[in-house]
Amino acid sequence: MNLLLRVVLRSVYWGEGIATKIFAKGLSASSSCTLCMKCVRECPVSNIKKTEQGISFGSDCAEDSGNDGRYVTKDSKGYYRHFIDYLEEE
């Protein structure tokens, strides 16, 4: 992968960890929430819980999976999968 692109992606990934903590503070369930628990079941980092007051969001909205910054893979869907061949060039 191009060195400049690698540096940019790692910088974005680092900044994302900080931004998710700020982002999480603004999350809340609306009054139309039916408590179906779908968000609790599908949160990839178990950051959403059901409490006595309703749905509660934690501050860890980012998965610390040791990702090396390669978000686009052969399994990716959508627009960015078209760039996989370019990204995999070394």
PyMOL Python script that loads the backbone (N, CA, C, O; Angstrom):
from pymol import cmd

cmd.read_pdbstr("""\
ATOM      1  N   MET A   1       0.847  -1.160   0.000  1.00  0.00           N
ATOM      2  CA  MET A   1       0.000   0.000   0.000  1.00  0.00           C
ATOM      3  C   MET A   1       0.902   1.235   0.000  1.00  0.00           C
ATOM      4  O   MET A   1       1.958   1.238   0.633  1.00  0.00           O
ATOM      5  N   ASN A   2       0.500   2.238  -0.681  1.00  0.00           N
ATOM      6  CA  ASN A   2       1.234   3.490  -0.762  1.00  0.00           C
ATOM      7  C   ASN A   2       1.511   4.018   0.650  1.00  0.00           C
ATOM      8  O   ASN A   2       0.609   4.035   1.488  1.00  0.00           O
ATOM      9  N   LEU A   3       2.733   4.444   0.917  1.00  0.00           N
ATOM     10  CA  LEU A   3       3.140   4.913   2.248  1.00  0.00           C
ATOM     11  C   LEU A   3       2.288   6.087   2.721  1.00  0.00           C
ATOM     12  O   LEU A   3       1.847   6.109   3.870  1.00  0.00           O
ATOM     13  N   LEU A   4       2.058   7.051   1.856  1.00  0.00           N
ATOM     14  CA  LEU A   4       1.258   8.211   2.235  1.00  0.00           C
ATOM     15  C   LEU A   4      -0.163   7.792   2.611  1.00  0.00           C
ATOM     16  O   LEU A   4      -0.708   8.264   3.609  1.00  0.00           O
ATOM     17  N   LEU A   5      -0.751   6.921   1.828  1.00  0.00           N
ATOM     18  CA  LEU A   5      -2.099   6.427   2.109  1.00  0.00           C
ATOM     19  C   LEU A   5      -2.121   5.678   3.436  1.00  0.00           C
ATOM     20  O   LEU A   5      -3.068   5.821   4.210  1.00  0.00           O
ATOM     21  N   ARG A   6      -1.102   4.892   3.703  1.00  0.00           N
ATOM     22  CA  ARG A   6      -1.017   4.145   4.963  1.00  0.00           C
ATOM     23  C   ARG A   6      -0.954   5.105   6.153  1.00  0.00           C
ATOM     24  O   ARG A   6      -1.627   4.890   7.160  1.00  0.00           O
ATOM     25  N   VAL A   7      -0.152   6.156   6.040  1.00  0.00           N
ATOM     26  CA  VAL A   7      -0.032   7.143   7.121  1.00  0.00           C
ATOM     27  C   VAL A   7      -1.366   7.851   7.344  1.00  0.00           C
ATOM     28  O   VAL A   7      -1.783   8.050   8.485  1.00  0.00           O
ATOM     29  N   VAL A   8      -2.024   8.225   6.267  1.00  0.00           N
ATOM     30  CA  VAL A   8      -3.315   8.908   6.380  1.00  0.00           C
ATOM     31  C   VAL A   8      -4.344   7.999   7.041  1.00  0.00           C
ATOM     32  O   VAL A   8      -5.061   8.438   7.941  1.00  0.00           O
ATOM     33  N   LEU A   9      -4.431   6.749   6.618  1.00  0.00           N
ATOM     34  CA  LEU A   9      -5.404   5.819   7.189  1.00  0.00           C
ATOM     35  C   LEU A   9      -5.142   5.568   8.665  1.00  0.00           C
ATOM     36  O   LEU A   9      -6.082   5.501   9.456  1.00  0.00           O
ATOM     37  N   ARG A  10      -3.896   5.429   9.042  1.00  0.00           N
ATOM     38  CA  ARG A  10      -3.583   5.209  10.461  1.00  0.00           C
ATOM     39  C   ARG A  10      -3.919   6.447  11.289  1.00  0.00           C
ATOM     40  O   ARG A  10      -4.377   6.323  12.425  1.00  0.00           O
ATOM     41  N   SER A  11      -3.698   7.629  10.738  1.00  0.00           N
ATOM     42  CA  SER A  11      -4.041   8.867  11.442  1.00  0.00           C
ATOM     43  C   SER A  11      -5.544   8.975  11.632  1.00  0.00           C
ATOM     44  O   SER A  11      -6.017   9.363  12.699  1.00  0.00           O
ATOM     45  N   VAL A  12      -6.287   8.632  10.598  1.00  0.00           N
ATOM     46  CA  VAL A  12      -7.742   8.663  10.685  1.00  0.00           C
ATOM     47  C   VAL A  12      -8.217   7.650  11.722  1.00  0.00           C
ATOM     48  O   VAL A  12      -9.098   7.956  12.526  1.00  0.00           O
ATOM     49  N   TYR A  13      -7.650   6.464  11.711  1.00  0.00           N
ATOM     50  CA  TYR A  13      -8.046   5.430  12.662  1.00  0.00           C
ATOM     51  C   TYR A  13      -7.761   5.882  14.091  1.00  0.00           C
ATOM     52  O   TYR A  13      -8.583   5.650  14.978  1.00  0.00           O
ATOM     53  N   TRP A  14      -6.618   6.519  14.336  1.00  0.00           N
ATOM     54  CA  TRP A  14      -6.272   7.012  15.662  1.00  0.00           C
ATOM     55  C   TRP A  14      -7.258   8.087  16.103  1.00  0.00           C
ATOM     56  O   TRP A  14      -7.747   8.063  17.232  1.00  0.00           O
ATOM     57  N   GLY A  15      -7.545   9.028  15.212  1.00  0.00           N
ATOM     58  CA  GLY A  15      -8.479  10.104  15.520  1.00  0.00           C
ATOM     59  C   GLY A  15      -9.892   9.607  15.723  1.00  0.00           C
ATOM     60  O   GLY A  15     -10.666  10.209  16.467  1.00  0.00           O
ATOM     61  N   GLU A  16     -10.231   8.525  15.075  1.00  0.00           N
ATOM     62  CA  GLU A  16     -11.565   7.964  15.200  1.00  0.00           C
ATOM     63  C   GLU A  16     -11.827   7.480  16.620  1.00  0.00           C
ATOM     64  O   GLU A  16     -12.946   7.595  17.120  1.00  0.00           O
ATOM     65  N   GLY A  17     -10.806   6.944  17.268  1.00  0.00           N
ATOM     66  CA  GLY A  17     -10.960   6.479  18.642  1.00  0.00           C
ATOM     67  C   GLY A  17     -11.343   7.611  19.583  1.00  0.00           C
ATOM     68  O   GLY A  17     -12.165   7.428  20.481  1.00  0.00           O
ATOM     69  N   ILE A  18     -10.752   8.765  19.380  1.00  0.00           N
ATOM     70  CA  ILE A  18     -11.072   9.938  20.197  1.00  0.00           C
ATOM     71  C   ILE A  18     -12.474  10.453  19.850  1.00  0.00           C
ATOM     72  O   ILE A  18     -13.268  10.771  20.736  1.00  0.00           O
ATOM     73  N   ALA A  19     -12.757  10.528  18.569  1.00  0.00           N
ATOM     74  CA  ALA A  19     -14.043  11.066  18.116  1.00  0.00           C
ATOM     75  C   ALA A  19     -15.222  10.208  18.566  1.00  0.00           C
ATOM     76  O   ALA A  19     -16.298  10.743  18.834  1.00  0.00           O
ATOM     77  N   THR A  20     -15.044   8.896  18.655  1.00  0.00           N
ATOM     78  CA  THR A  20     -16.167   8.043  19.040  1.00  0.00           C
ATOM     79  C   THR A  20     -16.584   8.289  20.482  1.00  0.00           C
ATOM     80  O   THR A  20     -17.763   8.162  20.814  1.00  0.00           O
ATOM     81  N   LYS A  21     -15.641   8.636  21.338  1.00  0.00           N
ATOM     82  CA  LYS A  21     -15.993   8.937  22.730  1.00  0.00           C
ATOM     83  C   LYS A  21     -16.863  10.199  22.793  1.00  0.00           C
ATOM     84  O   LYS A  21     -17.806  10.266  23.582  1.00  0.00           O
ATOM     85  N   ILE A  22     -16.549  11.186  21.970  1.00  0.00           N
ATOM     86  CA  ILE A  22     -17.337  12.417  21.913  1.00  0.00           C
ATOM     87  C   ILE A  22     -18.695  12.126  21.271  1.00  0.00           C
ATOM     88  O   ILE A  22     -19.730  12.592  21.748  1.00  0.00           O
ATOM     89  N   PHE A  23     -18.680  11.356  20.193  1.00  0.00           N
ATOM     90  CA  PHE A  23     -19.906  10.991  19.486  1.00  0.00           C
ATOM     91  C   PHE A  23     -20.870  10.258  20.408  1.00  0.00           C
ATOM     92  O   PHE A  23     -22.073  10.521  20.387  1.00  0.00           O
ATOM     93  N   ALA A  24     -20.351   9.342  21.213  1.00  0.00           N
ATOM     94  CA  ALA A  24     -21.197   8.512  22.070  1.00  0.00           C
ATOM     95  C   ALA A  24     -21.971   9.330  23.089  1.00  0.00           C
ATOM     96  O   ALA A  24     -23.070   8.941  23.485  1.00  0.00           O
ATOM     97  N   LYS A  25     -21.418  10.458  23.519  1.00  0.00           N
ATOM     98  CA  LYS A  25     -22.101  11.284  24.514  1.00  0.00           C
ATOM     99  C   LYS A  25     -23.417  11.838  23.997  1.00  0.00           C
ATOM    100  O   LYS A  25     -24.309  12.158  24.782  1.00  0.00           O
ATOM    101  N   GLY A  26     -23.542  11.954  22.682  1.00  0.00           N
ATOM    102  CA  GLY A  26     -24.763  12.508  22.099  1.00  0.00           C
ATOM    103  C   GLY A  26     -25.812  11.475  21.746  1.00  0.00           C
ATOM    104  O   GLY A  26     -26.877  11.832  21.241  1.00  0.00           O
ATOM    105  N   LEU A  27     -25.545  10.210  21.997  1.00  0.00           N
ATOM    106  CA  LEU A  27     -26.502   9.162  21.638  1.00  0.00           C
ATOM    107  C   LEU A  27     -27.566   8.977  22.709  1.00  0.00           C
ATOM    108  O   LEU A  27     -27.276   9.005  23.904  1.00  0.00           O
ATOM    109  N   SER A  28     -28.789   8.791  22.268  1.00  0.00           N
ATOM    110  CA  SER A  28     -29.884   8.468  23.184  1.00  0.00           C
ATOM    111  C   SER A  28     -31.016   7.856  22.382  1.00  0.00           C
ATOM    112  O   SER A  28     -31.143   8.078  21.177  1.00  0.00           O
ATOM    113  N   ALA A  29     -31.825   7.090  23.068  1.00  0.00           N
ATOM    114  CA  ALA A  29     -32.992   6.492  22.424  1.00  0.00           C
ATOM    115  C   ALA A  29     -34.126   7.520  22.454  1.00  0.00           C
ATOM    116  O   ALA A  29     -34.301   8.238  23.438  1.00  0.00           O
ATOM    117  N   SER A  30     -34.880   7.577  21.381  1.00  0.00           N
ATOM    118  CA  SER A  30     -35.985   8.535  21.327  1.00  0.00           C
ATOM    119  C   SER A  30     -37.191   7.986  22.091  1.00  0.00           C
ATOM    120  O   SER A  30     -37.201   6.832  22.518  1.00  0.00           O
ATOM    121  N   SER A  31     -38.187   8.823  22.250  1.00  0.00           N
ATOM    122  CA  SER A  31     -39.399   8.405  22.963  1.00  0.00           C
ATOM    123  C   SER A  31     -40.188   7.360  22.174  1.00  0.00           C
ATOM    124  O   SER A  31     -41.062   6.694  22.731  1.00  0.00           O
ATOM    125  N   SER A  32     -39.888   7.213  20.890  1.00  0.00           N
ATOM    126  CA  SER A  32     -40.593   6.213  20.090  1.00  0.00           C
ATOM    127  C   SER A  32     -39.922   4.834  20.148  1.00  0.00           C
ATOM    128  O   SER A  32     -40.350   3.906  19.462  1.00  0.00           O
ATOM    129  N   CYS A  33     -38.877   4.704  20.963  1.00  0.00           N
ATOM    130  CA  CYS A  33     -38.186   3.426  21.128  1.00  0.00           C
ATOM    131  C   CYS A  33     -39.158   2.396  21.700  1.00  0.00           C
ATOM    132  O   CYS A  33     -39.836   2.667  22.691  1.00  0.00           O
ATOM    133  N   THR A  34     -39.229   1.234  21.090  1.00  0.00           N
ATOM    134  CA  THR A  34     -40.146   0.175  21.541  1.00  0.00           C
ATOM    135  C   THR A  34     -39.455  -0.849  22.434  1.00  0.00           C
ATOM    136  O   THR A  34     -40.073  -1.833  22.844  1.00  0.00           O
ATOM    137  N   LEU A  35     -38.183  -0.625  22.736  1.00  0.00           N
ATOM    138  CA  LEU A  35     -37.388  -1.558  23.542  1.00  0.00           C
ATOM    139  C   LEU A  35     -37.350  -2.955  22.930  1.00  0.00           C
ATOM    140  O   LEU A  35     -37.422  -3.959  23.638  1.00  0.00           O
ATOM    141  N   CYS A  36     -37.236  -3.002  21.604  1.00  0.00           N
ATOM    142  CA  CYS A  36     -37.176  -4.291  20.906  1.00  0.00           C
ATOM    143  C   CYS A  36     -35.839  -4.994  21.116  1.00  0.00           C
ATOM    144  O   CYS A  36     -35.707  -6.183  20.827  1.00  0.00           O
ATOM    145  N   MET A  37     -34.851  -4.260  21.618  1.00  0.00           N
ATOM    146  CA  MET A  37     -33.525  -4.788  21.939  1.00  0.00           C
ATOM    147  C   MET A  37     -32.655  -5.072  20.714  1.00  0.00           C
ATOM    148  O   MET A  37     -31.569  -5.633  20.863  1.00  0.00           O
ATOM    149  N   LYS A  38     -33.090  -4.708  19.527  1.00  0.00           N
ATOM    150  CA  LYS A  38     -32.298  -4.959  18.318  1.00  0.00           C
ATOM    151  C   LYS A  38     -30.943  -4.253  18.401  1.00  0.00           C
ATOM    152  O   LYS A  38     -29.917  -4.829  18.041  1.00  0.00           O
ATOM    153  N   CYS A  39     -30.942  -3.016  18.872  1.00  0.00           N
ATOM    154  CA  CYS A  39     -29.680  -2.275  18.965  1.00  0.00           C
ATOM    155  C   CYS A  39     -28.742  -2.941  19.971  1.00  0.00           C
ATOM    156  O   CYS A  39     -27.534  -2.998  19.743  1.00  0.00           O
ATOM    157  N   VAL A  40     -29.280  -3.440  21.069  1.00  0.00           N
ATOM    158  CA  VAL A  40     -28.471  -4.109  22.088  1.00  0.00           C
ATOM    159  C   VAL A  40     -27.847  -5.377  21.514  1.00  0.00           C
ATOM    160  O   VAL A  40     -26.661  -5.639  21.715  1.00  0.00           O
ATOM    161  N   ARG A  41     -28.646  -6.159  20.801  1.00  0.00           N
ATOM    162  CA  ARG A  41     -28.156  -7.423  20.219  1.00  0.00           C
ATOM    163  C   ARG A  41     -27.130  -7.200  19.113  1.00  0.00           C
ATOM    164  O   ARG A  41     -26.193  -7.986  18.975  1.00  0.00           O
ATOM    165  N   GLU A  42     -27.296  -6.143  18.328  1.00  0.00           N
ATOM    166  CA  GLU A  42     -26.458  -5.977  17.147  1.00  0.00           C
ATOM    167  C   GLU A  42     -25.265  -5.044  17.326  1.00  0.00           C
ATOM    168  O   GLU A  42     -24.468  -4.889  16.401  1.00  0.00           O
ATOM    169  N   CYS A  43     -25.124  -4.426  18.482  1.00  0.00           N
ATOM    170  CA  CYS A  43     -23.969  -3.552  18.705  1.00  0.00           C
ATOM    171  C   CYS A  43     -22.709  -4.408  18.698  1.00  0.00           C
ATOM    172  O   CYS A  43     -22.590  -5.322  19.514  1.00  0.00           O
ATOM    173  N   PRO A  44     -21.756  -4.134  17.790  1.00  0.00           N
ATOM    174  CA  PRO A  44     -20.574  -4.995  17.664  1.00  0.00           C
ATOM    175  C   PRO A  44     -19.622  -4.924  18.852  1.00  0.00           C
ATOM    176  O   PRO A  44     -18.753  -5.785  18.990  1.00  0.00           O
ATOM    177  N   VAL A  45     -19.766  -3.918  19.711  1.00  0.00           N
ATOM    178  CA  VAL A  45     -18.858  -3.783  20.853  1.00  0.00           C
ATOM    179  C   VAL A  45     -19.594  -3.849  22.187  1.00  0.00           C
ATOM    180  O   VAL A  45     -19.032  -3.498  23.224  1.00  0.00           O
ATOM    181  N   SER A  46     -20.845  -4.294  22.165  1.00  0.00           N
ATOM    182  CA  SER A  46     -21.667  -4.407  23.383  1.00  0.00           C
ATOM    183  C   SER A  46     -21.678  -3.103  24.165  1.00  0.00           C
ATOM    184  O   SER A  46     -21.535  -3.096  25.388  1.00  0.00           O
ATOM    185  N   ASN A  47     -21.848  -2.006  23.450  1.00  0.00           N
ATOM    186  CA  ASN A  47     -21.825  -0.674  24.033  1.00  0.00           C
ATOM    187  C   ASN A  47     -23.219  -0.185  24.411  1.00  0.00           C
ATOM    188  O   ASN A  47     -23.353   0.853  25.059  1.00  0.00           O
ATOM    189  N   ILE A  48     -24.246  -0.910  24.020  1.00  0.00           N
ATOM    190  CA  ILE A  48     -25.622  -0.503  24.278  1.00  0.00           C
ATOM    191  C   ILE A  48     -26.231  -1.492  25.259  1.00  0.00           C
ATOM    192  O   ILE A  48     -26.140  -2.706  25.072  1.00  0.00           O
ATOM    193  N   LYS A  49     -26.851  -0.964  26.301  1.00  0.00           N
ATOM    194  CA  LYS A  49     -27.434  -1.802  27.354  1.00  0.00           C
ATOM    195  C   LYS A  49     -28.867  -1.371  27.619  1.00  0.00           C
ATOM    196  O   LYS A  49     -29.240  -0.225  27.369  1.00  0.00           O
ATOM    197  N   LYS A  50     -29.660  -2.299  28.126  1.00  0.00           N
ATOM    198  CA  LYS A  50     -31.001  -1.966  28.596  1.00  0.00           C
ATOM    199  C   LYS A  50     -30.914  -1.780  30.102  1.00  0.00           C
ATOM    200  O   LYS A  50     -30.444  -2.661  30.821  1.00  0.00           O
ATOM    201  N   THR A  51     -31.371  -0.628  30.571  1.00  0.00           N
ATOM    202  CA  THR A  51     -31.374  -0.336  32.000  1.00  0.00           C
ATOM    203  C   THR A  51     -32.814  -0.100  32.447  1.00  0.00           C
ATOM    204  O   THR A  51     -33.735  -0.161  31.633  1.00  0.00           O
ATOM    205  N   GLU A  52     -33.005   0.163  33.713  1.00  0.00           N
ATOM    206  CA  GLU A  52     -34.349   0.454  34.226  1.00  0.00           C
ATOM    207  C   GLU A  52     -34.931   1.708  33.586  1.00  0.00           C
ATOM    208  O   GLU A  52     -36.148   1.832  33.442  1.00  0.00           O
ATOM    209  N   GLN A  53     -34.053   2.641  33.202  1.00  0.00           N
ATOM    210  CA  GLN A  53     -34.503   3.880  32.580  1.00  0.00           C
ATOM    211  C   GLN A  53     -34.741   3.732  31.079  1.00  0.00           C
ATOM    212  O   GLN A  53     -35.294   4.639  30.457  1.00  0.00           O
ATOM    213  N   GLY A  54     -34.345   2.636  30.499  1.00  0.00           N
ATOM    214  CA  GLY A  54     -34.506   2.421  29.063  1.00  0.00           C
ATOM    215  C   GLY A  54     -33.189   1.991  28.442  1.00  0.00           C
ATOM    216  O   GLY A  54     -32.420   1.245  29.049  1.00  0.00           O
ATOM    217  N   ILE A  55     -32.936   2.457  27.247  1.00  0.00           N
ATOM    218  CA  ILE A  55     -31.711   2.105  26.530  1.00  0.00           C
ATOM    219  C   ILE A  55     -30.606   3.081  26.926  1.00  0.00           C
ATOM    220  O   ILE A  55     -30.810   4.295  26.953  1.00  0.00           O
ATOM    221  N   SER A  56     -29.430   2.527  27.233  1.00  0.00           N
ATOM    222  CA  SER A  56     -28.295   3.331  27.658  1.00  0.00           C
ATOM    223  C   SER A  56     -27.108   3.067  26.741  1.00  0.00           C
ATOM    224  O   SER A  56     -26.795   1.918  26.429  1.00  0.00           O
ATOM    225  N   PHE A  57     -26.453   4.137  26.316  1.00  0.00           N
ATOM    226  CA  PHE A  57     -25.288   4.037  25.439  1.00  0.00           C
ATOM    227  C   PHE A  57     -24.018   4.310  26.230  1.00  0.00           C
ATOM    228  O   PHE A  57     -23.943   5.294  26.966  1.00  0.00           O
ATOM    229  N   GLY A  58     -23.030   3.452  26.086  1.00  0.00           N
ATOM    230  CA  GLY A  58     -21.740   3.656  26.738  1.00  0.00           C
ATOM    231  C   GLY A  58     -20.869   4.584  25.921  1.00  0.00           C
ATOM    232  O   GLY A  58     -21.333   5.182  24.950  1.00  0.00           O
ATOM    233  N   SER A  59     -19.609   4.709  26.306  1.00  0.00           N
ATOM    234  CA  SER A  59     -18.716   5.629  25.600  1.00  0.00           C
ATOM    235  C   SER A  59     -17.691   4.912  24.726  1.00  0.00           C
ATOM    236  O   SER A  59     -16.769   5.550  24.217  1.00  0.00           O
ATOM    237  N   ASP A  60     -17.829   3.613  24.544  1.00  0.00           N
ATOM    238  CA  ASP A  60     -16.883   2.856  23.712  1.00  0.00           C
ATOM    239  C   ASP A  60     -17.522   2.444  22.397  1.00  0.00           C
ATOM    240  O   ASP A  60     -17.834   1.272  22.183  1.00  0.00           O
ATOM    241  N   CYS A  61     -17.712   3.416  21.522  1.00  0.00           N
ATOM    242  CA  CYS A  61     -18.365   3.131  20.246  1.00  0.00           C
ATOM    243  C   CYS A  61     -17.418   2.610  19.177  1.00  0.00           C
ATOM    244  O   CYS A  61     -17.839   2.389  18.041  1.00  0.00           O
ATOM    245  N   ALA A  62     -16.177   2.415  19.505  1.00  0.00           N
ATOM    246  CA  ALA A  62     -15.222   1.912  18.518  1.00  0.00           C
ATOM    247  C   ALA A  62     -14.736   0.550  18.958  1.00  0.00           C
ATOM    248  O   ALA A  62     -14.458   0.320  20.135  1.00  0.00           O
ATOM    249  N   GLU A  63     -14.639  -0.328  18.019  1.00  0.00           N
ATOM    250  CA  GLU A  63     -14.144  -1.663  18.301  1.00  0.00           C
ATOM    251  C   GLU A  63     -12.621  -1.639  18.238  1.00  0.00           C
ATOM    252  O   GLU A  63     -12.050  -1.288  17.205  1.00  0.00           O
ATOM    253  N   ASP A  64     -11.972  -2.000  19.310  1.00  0.00           N
ATOM    254  CA  ASP A  64     -10.517  -2.062  19.324  1.00  0.00           C
ATOM    255  C   ASP A  64     -10.111  -3.471  18.923  1.00  0.00           C
ATOM    256  O   ASP A  64      -9.850  -4.328  19.767  1.00  0.00           O
ATOM    257  N   SER A  65     -10.065  -3.684  17.631  1.00  0.00           N
ATOM    258  CA  SER A  65      -9.798  -5.024  17.130  1.00  0.00           C
ATOM    259  C   SER A  65      -8.362  -5.183  16.660  1.00  0.00           C
ATOM    260  O   SER A  65      -8.009  -6.201  16.064  1.00  0.00           O
ATOM    261  N   GLY A  66      -7.532  -4.176  16.927  1.00  0.00           N
ATOM    262  CA  GLY A  66      -6.169  -4.247  16.442  1.00  0.00           C
ATOM    263  C   GLY A  66      -6.115  -4.030  14.938  1.00  0.00           C
ATOM    264  O   GLY A  66      -5.166  -4.459  14.280  1.00  0.00           O
ATOM    265  N   ASN A  67      -7.112  -3.378  14.400  1.00  0.00           N
ATOM    266  CA  ASN A  67      -7.194  -3.127  12.969  1.00  0.00           C
ATOM    267  C   ASN A  67      -5.967  -2.359  12.510  1.00  0.00           C
ATOM    268  O   ASN A  67      -5.548  -1.395  13.149  1.00  0.00           O
ATOM    269  N   ASP A  68      -5.405  -2.790  11.414  1.00  0.00           N
ATOM    270  CA  ASP A  68      -4.211  -2.133  10.883  1.00  0.00           C
ATOM    271  C   ASP A  68      -4.556  -0.999   9.928  1.00  0.00           C
ATOM    272  O   ASP A  68      -3.688  -0.499   9.212  1.00  0.00           O
ATOM    273  N   GLY A  69      -5.814  -0.596   9.918  1.00  0.00           N
ATOM    274  CA  GLY A  69      -6.236   0.495   9.052  1.00  0.00           C
ATOM    275  C   GLY A  69      -6.795   0.014   7.726  1.00  0.00           C
ATOM    276  O   GLY A  69      -7.175   0.830   6.887  1.00  0.00           O
ATOM    277  N   ARG A  70      -6.854  -1.278   7.523  1.00  0.00           N
ATOM    278  CA  ARG A  70      -7.389  -1.820   6.272  1.00  0.00           C
ATOM    279  C   ARG A  70      -8.861  -2.159   6.457  1.00  0.00           C
ATOM    280  O   ARG A  70      -9.228  -3.298   6.744  1.00  0.00           O
ATOM    281  N   TYR A  71      -9.680  -1.151   6.287  1.00  0.00           N
ATOM    282  CA  TYR A  71     -11.117  -1.339   6.451  1.00  0.00           C
ATOM    283  C   TYR A  71     -11.735  -1.986   5.216  1.00  0.00           C
ATOM    284  O   TYR A  71     -12.727  -2.706   5.328  1.00  0.00           O
ATOM    285  N   VAL A  72     -11.170  -1.743   4.064  1.00  0.00           N
ATOM    286  CA  VAL A  72     -11.710  -2.270   2.820  1.00  0.00           C
ATOM    287  C   VAL A  72     -11.055  -3.615   2.555  1.00  0.00           C
ATOM    288  O   VAL A  72      -9.834  -3.712   2.435  1.00  0.00           O
ATOM    289  N   THR A  73     -11.871  -4.638   2.467  1.00  0.00           N
ATOM    290  CA  THR A  73     -11.380  -5.991   2.206  1.00  0.00           C
ATOM    291  C   THR A  73     -12.176  -6.599   1.063  1.00  0.00           C
ATOM    292  O   THR A  73     -13.080  -5.961   0.521  1.00  0.00           O
ATOM    293  N   LYS A  74     -11.848  -7.812   0.701  1.00  0.00           N
ATOM    294  CA  LYS A  74     -12.594  -8.512  -0.352  1.00  0.00           C
ATOM    295  C   LYS A  74     -14.060  -8.705   0.031  1.00  0.00           C
ATOM    296  O   LYS A  74     -14.919  -8.845  -0.840  1.00  0.00           O
ATOM    297  N   ASP A  75     -14.346  -8.710   1.340  1.00  0.00           N
ATOM    298  CA  ASP A  75     -15.715  -8.898   1.821  1.00  0.00           C
ATOM    299  C   ASP A  75     -16.503  -7.594   1.910  1.00  0.00           C
ATOM    300  O   ASP A  75     -17.696  -7.618   2.211  1.00  0.00           O
ATOM    301  N   SER A  76     -15.857  -6.461   1.654  1.00  0.00           N
ATOM    302  CA  SER A  76     -16.531  -5.173   1.754  1.00  0.00           C
ATOM    303  C   SER A  76     -17.647  -5.067   0.734  1.00  0.00           C
ATOM    304  O   SER A  76     -17.574  -5.618  -0.364  1.00  0.00           O
ATOM    305  N   LYS A  77     -18.676  -4.346   1.126  1.00  0.00           N
ATOM    306  CA  LYS A  77     -19.797  -4.092   0.220  1.00  0.00           C
ATOM    307  C   LYS A  77     -19.857  -2.593  -0.027  1.00  0.00           C
ATOM    308  O   LYS A  77     -19.356  -1.804   0.774  1.00  0.00           O
ATOM    309  N   GLY A  78     -20.464  -2.209  -1.123  1.00  0.00           N
ATOM    310  CA  GLY A  78     -20.628  -0.791  -1.398  1.00  0.00           C
ATOM    311  C   GLY A  78     -19.515  -0.216  -2.261  1.00  0.00           C
ATOM    312  O   GLY A  78     -18.730  -0.936  -2.879  1.00  0.00           O
ATOM    313  N   TYR A  79     -19.481   1.095  -2.274  1.00  0.00           N
ATOM    314  CA  TYR A  79     -18.623   1.858  -3.177  1.00  0.00           C
ATOM    315  C   TYR A  79     -17.143   1.530  -3.034  1.00  0.00           C
ATOM    316  O   TYR A  79     -16.459   1.352  -4.042  1.00  0.00           O
ATOM    317  N   TYR A  80     -16.633   1.444  -1.815  1.00  0.00           N
ATOM    318  CA  TYR A  80     -15.197   1.327  -1.603  1.00  0.00           C
ATOM    319  C   TYR A  80     -14.612  -0.013  -2.025  1.00  0.00           C
ATOM    320  O   TYR A  80     -13.398  -0.119  -2.199  1.00  0.00           O
ATOM    321  N   ARG A  81     -15.436  -1.032  -2.193  1.00  0.00           N
ATOM    322  CA  ARG A  81     -14.892  -2.330  -2.620  1.00  0.00           C
ATOM    323  C   ARG A  81     -14.251  -2.244  -4.004  1.00  0.00           C
ATOM    324  O   ARG A  81     -13.440  -3.095  -4.370  1.00  0.00           O
ATOM    325  N   HIS A  82     -14.613  -1.225  -4.766  1.00  0.00           N
ATOM    326  CA  HIS A  82     -14.040  -1.056  -6.092  1.00  0.00           C
ATOM    327  C   HIS A  82     -12.570  -0.651  -6.040  1.00  0.00           C
ATOM    328  O   HIS A  82     -11.872  -0.722  -7.052  1.00  0.00           O
ATOM    329  N   PHE A  83     -12.098  -0.232  -4.880  1.00  0.00           N
ATOM    330  CA  PHE A  83     -10.721   0.209  -4.723  1.00  0.00           C
ATOM    331  C   PHE A  83      -9.801  -0.865  -4.156  1.00  0.00           C
ATOM    332  O   PHE A  83      -8.614  -0.610  -3.953  1.00  0.00           O
ATOM    333  N   ILE A  84     -10.327  -2.065  -3.895  1.00  0.00           N
ATOM    334  CA  ILE A  84      -9.551  -3.095  -3.219  1.00  0.00           C
ATOM    335  C   ILE A  84      -8.272  -3.449  -3.998  1.00  0.00           C
ATOM    336  O   ILE A  84      -7.216  -3.627  -3.392  1.00  0.00           O
ATOM    337  N   ASP A  85      -8.355  -3.548  -5.294  1.00  0.00           N
ATOM    338  CA  ASP A  85      -7.163  -3.882  -6.074  1.00  0.00           C
ATOM    339  C   ASP A  85      -6.081  -2.821  -5.930  1.00  0.00           C
ATOM    340  O   ASP A  85      -4.896  -3.142  -5.840  1.00  0.00           O
ATOM    341  N   TYR A  86      -6.495  -1.550  -5.910  1.00  0.00           N
ATOM    342  CA  TYR A  86      -5.538  -0.463  -5.730  1.00  0.00           C
ATOM    343  C   TYR A  86      -4.936  -0.509  -4.325  1.00  0.00           C
ATOM    344  O   TYR A  86      -3.728  -0.340  -4.159  1.00  0.00           O
ATOM    345  N   LEU A  87      -5.770  -0.735  -3.326  1.00  0.00           N
ATOM    346  CA  LEU A  87      -5.302  -0.734  -1.944  1.00  0.00           C
ATOM    347  C   LEU A  87      -4.372  -1.900  -1.635  1.00  0.00           C
ATOM    348  O   LEU A  87      -3.509  -1.793  -0.763  1.00  0.00           O
ATOM    349  N   GLU A  88      -4.542  -3.008  -2.339  1.00  0.00           N
ATOM    350  CA  GLU A  88      -3.723  -4.179  -2.067  1.00  0.00           C
ATOM    351  C   GLU A  88      -2.382  -4.165  -2.797  1.00  0.00           C
ATOM    352  O   GLU A  88      -1.539  -5.030  -2.562  1.00  0.00           O
ATOM    353  N   GLU A  89      -2.182  -3.194  -3.676  1.00  0.00           N
ATOM    354  CA  GLU A  89      -0.899  -3.082  -4.357  1.00  0.00           C
ATOM    355  C   GLU A  89       0.181  -2.736  -3.337  1.00  0.00           C
ATOM    356  O   GLU A  89      -0.007  -1.830  -2.526  1.00  0.00           O
ATOM    357  N   GLU A  90       1.270  -3.422  -3.365  1.00  0.00           N
ATOM    358  CA  GLU A  90       2.381  -3.143  -2.442  1.00  0.00           C
ATOM    359  C   GLU A  90       3.589  -2.712  -3.239  1.00  0.00           C
ATOM    360  O   GLU A  90       4.639  -2.427  -2.664  1.00  0.00           O
TER     361      GLU A  90
END
""", "prot")
cmd.dss("prot")
cmd.show_as("cartoon", "prot")
cmd.util.cbc("prot")
cmd.orient("prot")
